[in-house]
Amino acid sequence: MYRRAAFVLFLACGIVFQLSHGVEVEVKDQDKLCLYANLMVNFSVSYDIAGNKSATAEFELPANVTTVGSECNDKSSLLKLNFGEGHSWSMNFTVTDKMYQVDSIAFTYNLSDTTLFPNSLNNDTKTSTVKPHITDIGLDTCYSCKSNDMLEDVSVNQTLFDVLIQAFVNNGSKSEQITSCAADVPTASPTTAAPATTTKPTTTPTTTPTPTLPPPATGNYSLKNDNGSTVCLLAYFGLRISLKQGDKYEEMNFEPNGTTVSGSCGVNSSELVLLSSTMNFSFTFLNDAKKFRLHALNVTGKTSSGVPFTEANSSLSLWEASVGSSYMCNKEQNNTITGLLSIYTFDLHVQPFGVKKDSFSTAEECQADADSFLVPIAVGVALLVLIVIVLLAYFIGRKRNMAAGYESF
């Protein structure tokens, strides 16, 4: 089918909100509008320069884009915005039943562009692909999100804002109906408390996840540097997730057998990606030269009923330890990732930076492990004090008895 991209406008969408310099495009199929977008994107890209250093390029999606390569189909559509010297930014849409979503966002950048990436050591063209949480958009409605939506990858951060898009446009005309992102939906204002009554209020217990599965199998994962000679990331843990569905929770163990391990090691950021037949995990670690921590986690999979899910958080601060050390927590840990997702780790040991001789460095233990040692130590000290008191009492008593015997004699 013939696809033709229409013109690029630099106007604001007056229907919903005003943009100062947003990129507005229309993609047409046989002279009928099939995909509409009006949005802004800021980029932050880390790249290598001389002296074993890195630089950061910050720029925005320019107004002078083309839509060559964009296309519309009944079940999937692609918005592709091309700009500069070999750069492009694209959104892939799919439709299910009466809803559509953004499956992935791909940003391709050309490091040989000296305007954006001065002094770059590489001239490669790289692609950063992320999965945004843009789902459940009703057909024949526009998706609107004024709020900032940051999407983070190993070397690339993208910030979307002032977004208005519609895929699968019906009858060649953009819809007036809006599906707003969660960040734009105002929270309910507190209401005035009702007058007290003599009836004792009942308390409804909060539903919390309860263990229903045996401990998960532990997996041993590692990544090697670019030349494949030495290990640059080590991870060892058992993993379980708890996914909230309505008022209930579904727990699923991650099975390490058959898991595909990939990712990358960097100076400031490392990523571990685990792909199994049921769930996919992407762990992103940051290094601030003194401490490292788990900064972002993206989890995708399907529930037992086959419903797909994606949960992500790019503002975490977990599993923190000094650079040059590893992080260990033998105790079961429970961390809330989003309002719907929690993860449980067992026998956790990770080191995303500074691995030497393919082995973990000295471990910094979690508080739970430290507490487990403190309890027996405290009990031992208490018993020792008690023994000393008993012995002192015995010797004092014996001395008094001996003194009394001498006096009676």
TAJORA-V428893 format. One record per residue. N is the residue number from 1. RES is the residue in three letters. OMEGA is omega as a letter, one per 30 degrees, with the letter a starting at -180 (999 if undefined). Layout:
n = (N:N)
res = (RES:RES)
omega = (OMEGA:OMEGA)
This chain:
n = (1:2:3:4:5:6:7:8:9:10:11:12:13:14:15:16:17:18:19:20:21:22:23:24:25:26:27:28:29:30:31:32:33:34:35:36:37:38:39:40:41:42:43:44:45:46:47:48:49:50:51:52:53:54:55:56:57:58:59:60:61:62:63:64:65:66:67:68:69:70:71:72:73:74:75:76:77:78:79:80:81:82:83:84:85:86:87:88:89:90:91:92:93:94:95:96:97:98:99:100:101:102:103:104:105:106:107:108:109:110:111:112:113:114:115:116:117:118:119:120:121:122:123:124:125:126:127:128:129:130:131:132:133:134:135:136:137:138:139:140:141:142:143:144:145:146:147:148:149:150:151:152:153:154:155:156:157:158:159:160:161:162:163:164:165:166:167:168:169:170:171:172:173:174:175:176:177:178:179:180:181:182:183:184:185:186:187:188:189:190:191:192:193:194:195:196:197:198:199:200:201:202:203:204:205:206:207:208:209:210:211:212:213:214:215:216:217:218:219:220:221:222:223:224:225:226:227:228:229:230:231:232:233:234:235:236:237:238:239:240:241:242:243:244:245:246:247:248:249:250:251:252:253:254:255:256:257:258:259:260:261:262:263:264:265:266:267:268:269:270:271:272:273:274:275:276:277:278:279:280:281:282:283:284:285:286:287:288:289:290:291:292:293:294:295:296:297:298:299:300:301:302:303:304:305:306:307:308:309:310:311:312:313:314:315:316:317:318:319:320:321:322:323:324:325:326:327:328:329:330:331:332:333:334:335:336:337:338:339:340:341:342:343:344:345:346:347:348:349:350:351:352:353:354:355:356:357:358:359:360:361:362:363:364:365:366:367:368:369:370:371:372:373:374:375:376:377:378:379:380:381:382:383:384:385:386:387:388:389:390:391:392:393:394:395:396:397:398:399:400:401:402:403:404:405:406:407:408:409)
res = (MET:TYR:ARG:ARG:ALA:ALA:PHE:VAL:LEU:PHE:LEU:ALA:CYS:GLY:ILE:VAL:PHE:GLN:LEU:SER:HIS:GLY:VAL:GLU:VAL:GLU:VAL:LYS:ASP:GLN:ASP:LYS:LEU:CYS:LEU:TYR:ALA:ASN:LEU:MET:VAL:ASN:PHE:SER:VAL:SER:TYR:ASP:ILE:ALA:GLY:ASN:LYS:SER:ALA:THR:ALA:GLU:PHE:GLU:LEU:PRO:ALA:ASN:VAL:THR:THR:VAL:GLY:SER:GLU:CYS:ASN:ASP:LYS:SER:SER:LEU:LEU:LYS:LEU:ASN:PHE:GLY:GLU:GLY:HIS:SER:TRP:SER:MET:ASN:PHE:THR:VAL:THR:ASP:LYS:MET:TYR:GLN:VAL:ASP:SER:ILE:ALA:PHE:THR:TYR:ASN:LEU:SER:ASP:THR:THR:LEU:PHE:PRO:ASN:SER:LEU:ASN:ASN:ASP:THR:LYS:THR:SER:THR:VAL:LYS:PRO:HIS:ILE:THR:ASP:ILE:GLY:LEU:ASP:THR:CYS:TYR:SER:CYS:LYS:SER:ASN:ASP:MET:LEU:GLU:ASP:VAL:SER:VAL:ASN:GLN:THR:LEU:PHE:ASP:VAL:LEU:ILE:GLN:ALA:PHE:VAL:ASN:ASN:GLY:SER:LYS:SER:GLU:GLN:ILE:THR:SER:CYS:ALA:ALA:ASP:VAL:PRO:THR:ALA:SER:PRO:THR:THR:ALA:ALA:PRO:ALA:THR:THR:THR:LYS:PRO:THR:THR:THR:PRO:THR:THR:THR:PRO:THR:PRO:THR:LEU:PRO:PRO:PRO:ALA:THR:GLY:ASN:TYR:SER:LEU:LYS:ASN:ASP:ASN:GLY:SER:THR:VAL:CYS:LEU:LEU:ALA:TYR:PHE:GLY:LEU:ARG:ILE:SER:LEU:LYS:GLN:GLY:ASP:LYS:TYR:GLU:GLU:MET:ASN:PHE:GLU:PRO:ASN:GLY:THR:THR:VAL:SER:GLY:SER:CYS:GLY:VAL:ASN:SER:SER:GLU:LEU:VAL:LEU:LEU:SER:SER:THR:MET:ASN:PHE:SER:PHE:THR:PHE:LEU:ASN:ASP:ALA:LYS:LYS:PHE:ARG:LEU:HIS:ALA:LEU:ASN:VAL:THR:GLY:LYS:THR:SER:SER:GLY:VAL:PRO:PHE:THR:GLU:ALA:ASN:SER:SER:LEU:SER:LEU:TRP:GLU:ALA:SER:VAL:GLY:SER:SER:TYR:MET:CYS:ASN:LYS:GLU:GLN:ASN:ASN:THR:ILE:THR:GLY:LEU:LEU:SER:ILE:TYR:THR:PHE:ASP:LEU:HIS:VAL:GLN:PRO:PHE:GLY:VAL:LYS:LYS:ASP:SER:PHE:SER:THR:ALA:GLU:GLU:CYS:GLN:ALA:ASP:ALA:ASP:SER:PHE:LEU:VAL:PRO:ILE:ALA:VAL:GLY:VAL:ALA:LEU:LEU:VAL:LEU:ILE:VAL:ILE:VAL:LEU:LEU:ALA:TYR:PHE:ILE:GLY:ARG:LYS:ARG:ASN:MET:ALA:ALA:GLY:TYR:GLU:SER:PHE)
omega = (a:l:l:l:l:a:l:l:l:a:l:l:a:a:a:a:a:l:l:a:l:l:a:a:l:l:a:l:a:l:l:l:l:a:a:l:l:a:l:a:l:a:l:a:l:a:a:l:a:l:a:a:l:l:a:l:l:a:a:l:a:a:a:l:l:a:l:a:l:l:a:l:a:a:l:l:a:l:a:l:a:a:l:a:l:l:l:l:a:l:l:a:l:a:l:a:a:a:l:a:l:a:a:l:a:l:l:a:a:a:l:l:a:l:a:a:a:l:l:l:a:l:a:l:a:l:l:a:l:l:a:l:l:a:l:l:a:l:a:l:l:l:a:l:l:a:l:l:a:l:a:l:a:a:a:l:l:l:l:l:a:a:l:a:l:l:l:l:a:l:l:a:l:a:l:a:a:l:a:l:a:a:a:a:a:l:a:l:l:a:l:a:l:l:a:l:a:l:a:a:l:a:l:a:l:l:l:a:l:a:l:a:l:l:a:l:l:l:l:a:l:l:l:a:a:a:l:a:a:l:a:l:l:l:a:l:l:a:l:l:l:a:a:l:a:l:a:l:l:l:l:l:l:a:a:a:l:a:l:a:l:a:a:l:l:l:a:a:l:a:l:a:l:a:l:a:a:a:l:l:l:l:l:a:l:a:l:l:l:a:l:a:l:a:a:l:l:a:l:l:l:l:l:l:l:a:l:l:l:l:a:l:a:l:a:l:a:l:a:l:l:l:a:l:l:l:a:l:a:l:l:l:l:a:l:a:l:l:a:a:l:l:l:l:a:l:a:l:a:l:a:a:l:l:l:l:l:a:l:l:l:a:l:a:l:a:a:l:l:l:a:l:a:a:l:l:l:l:l:l:l:l:l:l:l:l:l:l:a:a:l:l:a:a:l:l:a:a:l:l:l:l:l:l:l:a:a:l:999)
